[in-house]
């Protein structure tokens, strides 16, 4: 069978898969985790640029069952991720993840998935300030990560660091990007020494503090206005990564005797998370629901809530001196986020 025939068959298969689940009206984000021996999509040893904090196997994690789970939507099947097809579709284009280290988690997962698909293809990885750029020159594809945990601005003033809920100057760097994937939540919870601001400002009013969910919603409304005012949706596709949950409180999944995510090796089984919906996710859905421009919510919250087993725990950057129940091991759960992203991108 010639290479043209193989390429055509591959294209036809992907087209049928995309049309199939699009027509079915299937909700990709409702389903359950199933064991699949064909997973993971790659071994951590095949991806030499994984951040140390995400490289759980290299950090000594002894179990591997958590790598063997695949997300199964209830009413359809996810199209198989095809890295070569992803690169061909985005030839000459730029993709930017904007957010905190959970955004970094997903960006790095995607760079690994694509590198494994074309292992002989050259790539470059450059870091300039808060911007990391991963490029496949042969495909002229750029995958960027812009670290911006709050999306709105923090400005140094005489009184200290001021979080401006209605200012978003950083948006200048987002213009002209073909695919934007935003993320923000975790840094809104920080207090004490980890809090990145001293005061909060909205308009002419300055506050020492306010309810963090309220502040988050105000900032998201500022972001939504920026998208409505600045994005040409015929040229740029906008996504928002749903709130990535942590697993610090084992009571949420019905195991009060557990020490957060430590020692967890299996997902929560079934179709619902016992702890219920995430409050920040509800705020995010509310804001996106009011927007004029189309924004696709990559609604990974519930499916990730069920993956109490997917975190580094003591096999992250801090080793046994630290407990990480917020980030995710790679390979692992963020690979599924990118499988879902791919499924959405090939619908058109």
N, C-alpha and C positions, 0 to 999 in steps of 0.2 A: 504493500500500500504506500503510495507516494506521500511526500511531506505535505503537499497541497491538500490531498484527500484527508489526511489526519487532522490538519488545521481546520478544514471545513466541518468535519465531524465533531471536533471539539467545540467549535463555535455554535453549531446547531444544537448540541447537547446543552450548553450553557444557556442558549436562547430559550429552549423549551423549558428548562428548569426555572428560569426567571419568569417567563410568562405563566408557568403553572402556578407558582405560589402567589404571584401578583393577582391573577384572576380569581383564585380561591378566596381572596379576602383574608388570608391566614394572618393571625397576629404572631409574628416571629418571636415575640417576647413572652408569650404564654406557653408553658411546657414543663418539661422536667429533665433532669440529668440522667443519662443512661450510660452504663458501662460499655466501652467500645475498645477492643484490643488494638484497633488501628491507630489509636491516639497514644502519645501526643503527635502534633503535626511536625515537630522537629525536636531533636535532642539539644539540650543546652550546650553541649560540646560542639555542635555545628554552628553556633552563633557566637563568634569570638568577642563581640562588643557588648554583651549583656552587662548591665551595671551590677556591681558586686552585691548590692542590697536585694536584687531580684533573683540572683543565681543560687537558688536554694540547694540544688543537688551539689553544686561545687562547694557550697558552704557546709556540707555534711548532713543534709537531711536524709535520713535512712530509708524512708518509705517512698514508694512510687505509685501507689494506687490512685492518688489524687490526680495523676497525669492521664488517667485512663477514662475520663468522663467526657461525654459529648452532649451538647445541648440539643434536645429534641423538641421542636415546637409541636403543639398539640394537633394542629390541623394540616401540617405539611412537613416537608423535609427541607432543611437548609441546602442550597446549592453547594457543591463541593468547592472549597476555596482553591482558586487557580492563580498562582502568583504571576505566571507569564501573561495570562489574560488581563490581570489587574494592571500590569505595567504597560501592556499594549493599549489598553483603554485610556490610560492617563499619559500617553506619550506627549512630551512637550508641556506637561502641566505641573502645577505645584499643589501640594497638600500640606496644610499647616494645622498641627495640634496646638491649641492655646490653653494653658491651664497650669495646674500644680503637678506634683509628682505622680498622681494617678493618671494624668494625661501623658506624662513621661512613660509610665508603665505601658500604656496602649501604643504610643508611638514606637517604643522600642520593640514591642511584640510584632508590630507590622513590619518593621525593618528586618527582623529575623525571618518572618514568614516569607518575605520577598527574596531575601538573600538565599534562603534554602531552595527557593524555586528556580533561581538562576545562579547556582554556586560559582560558575566560572565567570560571571559578569563582574566587571570592575565596579567598585563603589568608592565613594569618598565620604568621609565623616568629618565635618568641621564644626567647631564650637567657638562662637564669638559672643562674649558676654552672656546674655540670657537666651541666645538663639543657637540651636543645634540644627545642622542641615545634613541630611543623608541623601546622596545623589547617586543615581544609576546613569552614568553618562551615555551608555548605549541606547537607553530609552528616553533620555532627556527628561527624567522624572525626578522631582525634588520632594522629599518628605521632611518637613520641618517641625521642630518643637520649640515653641516660644513660651518660656516659663513666665507665667503671670497668674499667680494663685488666686487673686481677687477680682481680676478683670478691670475693675475701676482703679483710680489712681491713688497712690500714697505720695504725699508731697512733704518735704522737710520745710518747716516753718520755725519761727522763733520759739513757739510753744512746744515744739517737738514734731513727731511724725504724725501727719494728719491724713486720715483716710477720707477721701472725698467721694461720697456716694453718688454724686451727680456729675462726675468728671471722668472722661475715658479717653485721654490723650493717646494712650497706647494703641488705640484703634487705627492710627495712621499706618502701622506696620502690617495690618491685616488686609489692606486694600490691594486688589489685583490678584489675590490668591484664588485658585480654582475651586478648592475644597477646603472649608474651614470646619474644624471640630473643636468645640469649646468645652471647658470643664471648670467647675469651681464649687467648692463647698468646704473641704476639710480645714482650710486655714481660717475660716470664719469662726471656728470653735476655739482657737488657741487663746489662752489667757496667760498672765504672768510674763515670764521672760521670753516665751515663744510668741507672744502677741506682736505682730509686725507693725502696729500703730500705737500712738499714745492718745489720740483724740479722733473722734468721728465728726465729720462735717457734712451737713446737707443744707445747701443754699447759704444763708447767713447765720445759721444756727450751728453751734459747736457743742458736742456732748462728750463726756468722759466715757460713756458706754451706752449701749442700748441692747434690747433683745436681739440676739444674733440672727434669728430667723427673720425678724423684721428688717435688719440691716441687709441681710442676704437678698431679700425680695426687692428692696430699694435699688441695690446694685444691679440685680438682674433686669429691672425695669430700665435702668440707664443703658445697659448692654442691648436690650431689645430695641430701644430708640435708636441706638447707633446702627444696628442692623437694618432697621426700617429706613433710615435716612441715607445709608451709605452702600448697601449691597444691591447690585444688579443681579437679580435671581436668574436671569437668562445666561449669566456667565459664571456665577459663583453658587455652589451648593453649600448650605450651612447646616451643620449638625450640632447638637449639644449632647455630650456624653452624660447620660443619667448619673445620678449620685452614686458613687461607688461606696458601698457600706463597709464599716469595720465590724469586727467580731470580738469586741472586748467584754460583752456581757452575755455569758452562756445561758442565762435565764431566757433570753429572747428565742432561743431555739429549743427550749425545754430540757436543758441539761445544767441545772443550777450548780452542780458540784464540780463542773469543769473549770479549769483555769484559763479563761478566755479562749483563744484559738489554739493554745499549745496542745500538741498531741492529737489534734483532729486529723483524721485520715480519710473520712468519707463525707459527701455532701449531705444536706438535709434531704431526705427522700420525699417524694410527693410533688404536688403542684402549687402549694402555698407555703409561705414562710410564717411560722407560728408567731413571730414578733410583729407581724402586720406591716403596713406601708411605712416608708421612711418619711418623716415630716418635711425634710428638705426637698425630697422628690416631689411632694405634693405642691410645694411652693413653685418649683421649677415648671411643673406641668401647667400651673395657673398662669404664670407669666407667658409661656410660649403660646398658650391658648388665646392670648389677647393680641398677638402680633399680626401686623399687616403682611409682612414678607414670610414666605414659607421657610420654616425651620424644622428639620426632622429630629425628633427626640430619639436618640439611640438609648432606648429605655432598658438599660442593663441592670437596674437596681434590684428588682426582685430575683432575677436569675442569679445574681451575684450574692444576694443575701443567703441563698441556699448553699453557697460554697464556703462554709466555715473552715474547710480543709485546705483552702487554696493560698493561705497567707504564709509568709516566711516564718512567722512566730520567732523562735530563737535561732533560725537559720538565715537571718538577714544580715544587714551590715554590722549591727552591734554584737552579733554572736549571742552567746548565752548571757551577756550582760544587758541585753535589750530584748523587748518583746514587740514584734511588729505584727499587729493584726489589722493593719490598714492597707499596706501594699500587697502585691500579688507576686507569687513565684512565676518565673519564666523558664521553660514553657509553662502554660497554665491558663487561668481564667481570661486574661486579656486577649488571648488568641481567639476565644469565642466572641469577644466584643468585635474583633476585626472580621471574623467570619460573617457576623451580622451586618457590619458596615459594607462588606463586599456584596452581600445578598441585596442590600438596598441600592447600591450603586449600579448594579447590573440590571435593575428593573427597567431602566429607560432603554 
